[in-house]
Amino acid sequence: MPPLTCCVDAAAAAAASDSTAAWSPADSSRLYRVEGWGAPYFTVNSNGNISVRPHGAQTLAHQEIDLLKVVKKASGPETSDGLELGLGLPLVVRFPDVLKNRLESLQSSFDSAIESQKYNSHYQGVYPVKCNQDKFVVEDIVKFGSGFKFGLEAGSKPELLLAMSSLCSGSPDALLVCNGFKDVEFVSLALVAKKLHLNTVIVLEQEEELDIVIEVSKKLGVRPVIGARAKLRTKHSGHFGSTSGEKGKFGLTTSQLLRVVKKLRDYEMLDCLRMLHFHIGSQIPSTNLLADAVDEAAQIYCELVRLGAHMGVIDVGGGLGIDYDGSKSSDSKNSVAYTLQDYASAVVRSVRSVCDSRGVKHPIICSESGRAIVSHHSILVFEAVSNSTSSCNSPEISSLDFEEQLKDDALANYRNLSAAAAKNDYESCLNYAEQLKERRVEQLNYAEQLKERCVKQFKKGSLGMEEMAAVDARCELMFKEIGFPEPVSTYHVNLSIFTSIPDFWGIDQLFPIIPIHRLTESPKKEAILSDLTCDSDGKIDKFIGGKSSLRLHELGEGGGKGNGGYYLGMFLGGAYEEALGGVHNLFGRPSVVRVSQSDGPQSFAVMDDAVPGASCGDVLRAMNHNPEVMLKTLKARSDEFVGISSELASSFNKMPYLG
Ligand SMILES: *Cc1c(COP(=O)(O)O)cnc(C)c1O
């Protein structure tokens, strides 16, 4: 229950923001913290729409892409000239240019750290496929990264197959790092990759995997390149760090590493051990923790060199974080306190200083940054279709607290009011309410009390529906009169949170969600979002900045659609969300378009590989129903009564699951 003073503050704030001073795009940018989480890719333009800056800081003014125009083009009714594509919402809009810019920024951060610290080797990263396995995402990364030998990381057999085929068109030096649990088939496949001249490293996650590698490589006649994943003592204590530390799930302990070295030496294969790998978890909160981990790993690397392994690569794993809430704090789940450059500099500094002090040649530095590469390039756009204000969202005040706060005459008034309410004497109620008018808090509480008592009477059967409605209307009027901010509204959005934002539902991960247009207008509503699934968990009531509601604009008459649509965007969801939600179940997957910057008449072009979202038929099929049989049944029924079979057929095939 919120303290009453908080209600008064909120009322004052609402009154202040109501002033007629013009609302500018800069005000929206501040309210939604766009600069904090969005720079250099997203800004609010002078039309009050979100602009995408496809080349980051290097984007020229005429290259900026107005996101609303993209959405209109993709979702407008299909036209024969292809100007509008007729795709349903929700819609994932991908920007390969942004992906390219992220990859290049990561590379250049390492390049510049290496140059400024006079490091004697180079950086050569890999992209962990699990982060977003989409064909275009993986192929684009291989293409954009081939100039600097960027490779892929796979953690399962299907990922390895996907990585192998994608890397056939990449740089021959690009690394193919095989992590994850390995059985005979996985190891065989990795060795086949080596035979195909892919630069494959089999990383041992468990000691037993070495026996498989030794045996299968003999059988296939391939000399393997082996890496070892170290279980570091350095622990990342944040949400994603449970796999790190001595008790972590993955990697080899010090004694296991020693046994691996001994066994490789016994088999005259010590020259095969080339890479040391570690991964302390996602969203590493600070560069201090990172430096600790890299220091420890670099010492292990140097020890392996001393023991005679032909080491050449140190792989610092993933964990390069994203600032989801724009706060630049080390609250690792939603924010991190460093930049790409800080991260790269810290890695290079640690590896260099440990190797220098041990007199060991500088290794190639590899990282497996996933989230940091793919998060920005994809935006989920959805639509608010209606809103409602339900009394359960209005401020709750218990009667005890309430009576305690009342003084003297106000208390007498309140008691009279209550008595009148109990007698169904609404005229007297309103008279007493009038006397309380100057006292906003009391009046507000009175309205709540009145409602509560009426509900009790309704349940007993002594009050009719018309009277209940009249009381609700009176109370609402009172809220308005005293300028209390309206109760929180629920905006219904055409989205399945389980499919599109699984990490919000599963691990409370927050993503920036904002309207992508109307940003020249002051948003007056406080809202939570509710999706179109009938599940009570299908709502978003936590937002970046510790907020439990989001400021939104009024929908036009007849809901968002009647007013030309009210579009919201969820940003930074390019990593994990699609993989978790989209591939696990094909349930109501959103439509997808890819958009590139173009110097044509419009600043963008929609690529011709758009994928429509799931139809009702698709969704039924995923649950083992057979839409064709169902259609036949309904057709037979329809022939019996009225001829509407064509409408029926299109509801299975054309009608989108959402939207
Ligand atoms: C998940 C994972 C990554 C990617 O982590 P990010 O935090 O997305 O950079 C890298 N390496 C391994 C071994 C992983 O399991």
Ligand as a Chemical Component Dictionary entry (heavy atoms), coordinates in Angstrom:
data_LIG
# 
_chem_comp.id                   LIG 
_chem_comp.type                 NON-POLYMER 
_chem_comp.pdbx_formal_charge   0 
_chem_comp.three_letter_code    LIG 
# 
loop_
_chem_comp_atom.comp_id 
_chem_comp_atom.atom_id 
_chem_comp_atom.alt_atom_id 
_chem_comp_atom.type_symbol 
_chem_comp_atom.charge 
_chem_comp_atom.model_Cartn_x 
_chem_comp_atom.model_Cartn_y 
_chem_comp_atom.model_Cartn_z 
_chem_comp_atom.pdbx_ordinal 
LIG C1 C1 C 0 26.335 -17.933 -23.667 1  
LIG C2 C2 C 0 27.752 -18.014 -23.895 2  
LIG C3 C3 C 0 28.426 -16.949 -24.523 3  
LIG C4 C4 C 0 27.761 -15.643 -24.877 4  
LIG O1 O1 O 0 27.636 -14.817 -23.764 5  
LIG P1 P1 P 0 27.188 -13.280 -23.925 6  
LIG O2 O2 O 0 27.007 -12.845 -22.537 7  
LIG O3 O3 O 0 25.956 -13.258 -24.739 8  
LIG O4 O4 O 0 28.291 -12.551 -24.582 9  
LIG C5 C5 C 0 29.760 -17.124 -24.805 10 
LIG N1 N1 N 0 30.414 -18.258 -24.474 11 
LIG C6 C6 C 0 29.794 -19.296 -23.853 12 
LIG C7 C7 C 0 30.564 -20.516 -23.528 13 
LIG C8 C8 C 0 28.448 -19.196 -23.547 14 
LIG O5 O5 O 0 27.854 -20.209 -22.917 15 
# 
loop_
_chem_comp_bond.comp_id 
_chem_comp_bond.atom_id_1 
_chem_comp_bond.atom_id_2 
_chem_comp_bond.value_order 
_chem_comp_bond.pdbx_ordinal 
LIG C1 C2 SING 1  
LIG C2 C3 SING 2  
LIG C2 C8 DOUB 3  
LIG C3 C4 SING 4  
LIG C3 C5 DOUB 5  
LIG C4 O1 SING 6  
LIG O1 P1 SING 7  
LIG P1 O2 DOUB 8  
LIG P1 O3 SING 9  
LIG P1 O4 SING 10 
LIG C5 N1 SING 11 
LIG N1 C6 DOUB 12 
LIG C6 C7 SING 13 
LIG C6 C8 SING 14 
LIG C8 O5 SING 15 
# 
